[in-house]
Amino acid sequence: MSGPVVNLARPPGTGQRLAGRILDVFYPERCVNCGRFGATLCDRCEVLLEPANGAGRCPNCSARWDETGNCPRCFGWQALDGVRASFEMVGAARKVVHGLKYRGVRSLAERMAEGMEALREATPFDVAVPVPLHRSRERQRGFNQAELILERLEWPRPAGRLRRIRNTPHQVGKHQAERRSNVSGAFAYEGPSLAGLTVAIVDDVVTTGATVNECARVLRDYGARRVFGIAYARASYDPQSRRDIDD
């Protein structure tokens, strides 16, 4: 039996980056946090980003946590081996995430990728997949933010792909249990076996982890040995009230 197939080809996106550079000449970039010209996130605002690692964070899911061991936020994950994120979803990081997702500032994907590069060293993996959007949602938005980030990261991908087969309502404002129910059965994997591989699921932000956990369940069904969520931002929510801090 042959082993898992890995696609090491460079993903598309070079033409889009060239077009973006041409547009930058006529429409100078502004910081999404403070509005200064010159960069989508200026140096002054970049230093304000709150790291989602080290002291005061859950070692398993990167959420804020001042106690020992893992926090209650990730106890319900059955398929995920953990989540690694670069920054807390507050302040400038929140503006960056929303700037890409809702304002369509695609050049932010490169800044986000730069902030996420070190996560692979902290949690080694074999291949990475983006959290997929349903084709109707992607058509409406014009892009998939997770795909844009992964294109900039240029991490190796599997030969197959993860698809969203059900167009789920937005997760924003939903309780933790509602989020789990909302994405249940929403994903499918198409491609060769992932047997023996550690897979990273890339997204812009992880809140309750319901979406990446459901993606991980599907990938494990295809043989993935370990699965991690890798995100630019981690939204720490209140596990007692089960309400999201970030809507």
Buried (B, 14 or more C-beta within 10 A) or exposed (E): EEEBBBBEEEBEBEEEBEEBEEEEEEEEBBBBBEEBEEBBBBEEBBEBBBBBBEEEBBBBBBBBBEEEEBBEBBEBBEBBBBBBBBBBBBBBBBBBBBBBBEEEBBBBBBBBBBBBEEBBEEBEBBBBBBBBBBEEBBEEEEBBBBBBBBBBBEBBBBBBBBBBEEEBEEBEEBBBEBBBEBBEEBBBBEBBBBEEBBBBBBBBBBBBBBBBBBBBBBBBEBBBBBBBBBBBBBBBBEBEEBEBBBE
